[in-house]
Structures are given as C-alpha cells and as structure tokens.
Amino acid sequence: MKKFLKNKKGISAIEILIAIATIGVLAAIAVGSISSYRNQQALKDTADDVVSLINRAHSNTLAGDSQLSWGVHFTSSAMTLFSGSSYSSGASGNVVVPISSAVTLSSISLNGAGSDIIFNRLYGDTNQYGTITVQLSSDATKTRTITITKPGVVSAN
C-alpha cells in the first residue's frame, strides 16, 4: 500500500490555488496597463482632433470656402466647426465632433475670454489666440496643451 501512495502523481489543491492566484495577478496588471494605454490614446486623439478641426477652419477661411469666415466653438462635450462671423447652434452646416468622456477641456484661455476661435476672412488670422488644455478625466496631471497664435498657426505639446 505504501508503494501505491508513493507513486501517485497529480496536482494538489495548493498548486491549483497558486496557479489561479498567479493568473489573477497577471490579469490585473494587464487590465491596468490596457486601461492606462486607452486613456493616454484618448488624450492624444482628442488633442489631435482639436488641432485638426482648428486647422480645417483656418484652411476653409483662407480658401474662401463659401466666402465666409470659419471658426470652432468649444463646449465640455463637443467641438463644432461653423461658418460665419459668429457661432449659431442651429446652423445646418455645423460639423459637430464629440469629445471622449475620458478627457475634458480643462482650460480654454483665448484672447477675448470666449469659447470660439474665428478666423478673419482673407487674412486667416484670429483675434481669439491662446491655449486650450485637454486633460484626462481620471488623472489631472496628464494633459496636452494646444496653442493657437494670432496668425492662425496651431500646435500641440
């Protein structure tokens, strides 16, 4: 009988518990990394969307599209490309770009203290130059700052 018990091979309950705990720890690390990556990507994508939309308004103005000025209006949940010398929420030509819930526009600091950037027809410059700061909703230390100069040059860092 002793010989039979000595040769018995198998996995003990302790070994199974250790394996499950190890898999759990690795899964938690992976989920945390994926979540962090997704948030960082949302921050980058939103900053890129802001730059792209402002550049589109600037380009449309310089090209004389519809022979109007073009601009971008910012709210907490969306950005709107619009034509004309002022923003009208019900205009049919408005292009609305939603802002990811993972990020917020934490600061809009434009000359004139508004939430619109409007480019002057023919010249392409703007009187609403300044900065827009995009930050992660879950981590206020993770930010991207978009700078708009008076001549209409846009950059992000």
N, C-alpha and C positions, 0 to 999 in steps of 0.2 A: 504494500500500500504506500509506503514511503517513497518508493521508486516512482510510482504513478504521480504523486504530488510534485516531486522534483522536476519531472519532465514536462509538466503542464506549462504551456506557453499561452500568452494572451495579454490584454491591456487591462490595467487596473483602473478603478474609478478615479483615483488620484491623477493618473496620467491623462485621463479624459478631461478632468476639470482643469488641469494645467493647460492643455491644448485649447480648450474653449476660452479660457481667460486670455491666453496669448492672442488668439484670433480677435477677441473683443477689443483688446488694447490697440492692435494694429488697425482695426476698422475705425476706431475713434480717432486715431491720428490721421487716417486717410480722409475721413469726413471733414475734419477741421481744416486740413490743407485744401481740400476742394472748395469749401465754403470761403476761405480766405482768398483763394485764386478767383473765384466767381465775383466776389466783391471788388477786388482790385480791377478785374476786367470791366465791371460795370462802371467804375470810376473813370477808367481810361476811355471807354466807349462814349460815355456822356460828355466828357471834355472834348472828345473828337467831334461829337455831334454839334456841340455849341460852336466850335471853331468852323465847322463845315457850313452850318446854317448862316453864320455871320458872313463868311466868305461868299456864300451864294447871294445874300442880299447886296453885298458890295459889288459883286460881278454883275448882277442884274441892273443895278443903278448905273454902273459905268457903261454897260452895253446899251443903255437907253431902252431896256425892256419895258414896253407899254408907255414909254416916255414919262415914267414916273420915278419918284424916289422909292427905295425899298428899305425895309427895316426888319428887326427882330424884336418881338415882345416876349418877356420872360415872366412866368408865374412859377409857383412852387412845384407844379406837376407837369408843365409843358413849356415848350418854346414855340412861337408862332412866327413864320415868315409872312410878311404882309407887304402890300404895295401902297404907295401914297405917303403923304406927309405926316400922317398920324395913324395909330392903330385903331381898328374897328373890329370888335369881337365877332360881329356877324357877317363880315365880308366874305363873299363866295370864293374869292381867290386865295384866302388864307391857307397856308400849309402848316398844320399842327404836328409837332414832333413831341411825343410823350417823353418824360424824364423817368428813368428807372426808380422804383421805390427804394432801391438800395442806396441811392445817393440823394443829396439835397443841394440846392443852390444856397450855400450858407451866407454868401455876401455878394451883393450887386452894388458896386461902388462906381457909378458913372457920373461924369460931369453933368450937372443939372439934376442929380439925385432921382432919376426916374428908373423905370424898368424896361425902357425901349432904347434900341440903337437904330437911328435912322440915318441913312447916307444921303448926302446932298446930291441932287441931280446934276449931271455934267461934270462935277469935280470929284465925286466919290469920297469926299472927306466926311467926317461926322463931328457934331458938337457933343455927342454922348460917348466920349472916350473914357477909358478907365479900366477896371478889372471886374471879373466875375470869378468867384471862388466856388468850386464844386467839391463837396466832401462826402465821405462815406457816412451813411446814417448811423452805422454801428461803431464807427471809430473816427472821432473828430480830428484826430491827428493825421489822418490820411486825406490829403487834399490835392487838387490841381487848380492852378490859377491861370485864367485866360486873360490876356492883356489886349486891349483894343487901343490903338494910337489914333490921334486926330486925323492923319491921312487915311485911316482905314485898314492899317496893317494889323493882322490878328496873329497872336502866338500863344502857345500853351506850354506850361512847365510844371 
